[in-house]
Amino acid sequence: MDREEVTEFLGQVPLLQCLPGSSLRRIADAVLVKRYESGDYVAREGELVDGLYIILDGQAEVSAPANTEEENRPDYVLNKYDYFGYGTNSSVHQVNVVAVSKLTCFVLPNQYGHLLQPKTIWNAEDTPENSLLERILHLEPLEVDIFRGFTLPGAPTFRQVFGGQLIGQALAAASKTVDCLKAVHSLHTIFLIAGDNNLPIIYQVHRARDGTNFATRTVEAKQKGLVIFTLIASFQKVELGFEHQAAVMPDVPPPEQLLNMEEILERRLTDPRFPMQYRNSAAKKKFVPWPIEMRFCEDSTSQHKPSLNYWFRARGKLSDDPALHRCVVAYSSDLLFSGASLNPHREKGLKTHSLSLDHSIWFHKPVKADDWLLYVIESPSAHGGRGFVNGRMFNRQGELVMSLTQEALIRRAKTAGQTTRAKL
């Protein structure tokens, strides 16, 4: 097996799937191959633990310690992708492991055990500064296929858990159950219940399919035992194929010639064309920068068009994990997306209420989320209290890297005197 084949095999082992891709590749370089004949002892009770063993081919039987009562000694069989020798509480084996057929194992020696304990799910190194987005998308693995996420201070919230956070964290959970050689190529989500910013979010991953080239995952996000959001994602091993691109990137100014949100706010505070009352009120509001830097391509005179174009990128430097970059872009894709469907209806004094209903993304090409990307948004329709939007993302070379759709609830906000009617 070459290095890529070893990496792909190790990526099928649930214990290792939560690791950063860089850790998995280093493990692939460090593992040794050991072979046994049927009846050979792979490990003996009382012997020193010399590393993590992963079954590559064949079967082994595990038996309980000799001092266990006979009726309470359940023997069980280890098969391909099973492992032992990890997480022991002492330096010696507590059980016997015997080959019941010809057996081949990968062994990660103890001196490489630190590779199994990375700093985060995205980076094995102790980096002094992480992007806020990378911390937002870090999940705590609770057990196989179950993760816990949080809403961090400084993260966008919008009164409830930001929809992009649910998309990004759920995709992160799904990505950490698939080998690192498969990348997400499409996802589809449904928002069910508004999330509570003050509670952790539990992400339960279900392995719908694992094939040679494709894998499918469904994810449920839960709070207080209720499913608040669902995601289904499909992953594909990289392969060569036909290529064409009919979509053309709009002719817009480069990001270096545009103002970011902080600079726009600063100008509004000092622009004498704005009323003093507005400038004083705006100056008193605390502005917390989003973890995404955005630069709008049109000025306010275009705000009534059912479209929006802006450049964006993650603030700070992200770890070099392709799955992380796709999660970051998925997170960012919900910012101002459905707002384009409200643009033709904006008027002085209008207050609105909006919530994402569903959201789909197709990833066409690799993406770097800490480099500038152009987000092109159009709203072809709004009807029945719902706004529909299409989106396309281009990199600076004009390559179409993603296509997106979303439908959102868009309503006039209720005034103080209005009474609430029952939903049914």
Secondary structure, DSSP 4 states (H G I P E B T S, - for coil): --HHHHHHHHTTSHHHHTS-HHHHHHHHHH-EEEEE-TT-EEE-TTSBP-EEEEEEES-EEEE--TTS-GGG---EEE-TT-EESSS-SSSB-SSEEEESSSEEEEEEEGGGGGGGS-SSSS-SS--S---HHHHHT--EEEETTEEEE---TTS--TTS--HHHHHHHHHHHHHTTS-TTEEEEEEEEEE-SPPPTTS-EEEEEEEEEE-SSEEEEEEEEEETTEEEEEEEEEEEE-----------------GGGS-BHHHHHHHHHH-TTS-HHHHHHHHHSPP---SEEEEESS-GGGTTSSEEEEEEEESSPPPS-HHHHHHHHHHHTTTTTGGGGTGGG--TT--EEEEEEEEEEEE-S---TTS-EEEEEEEEEEETTEEEEEEEEEETT--EEEEEEEEEEEEEPPPTTPPPPP--
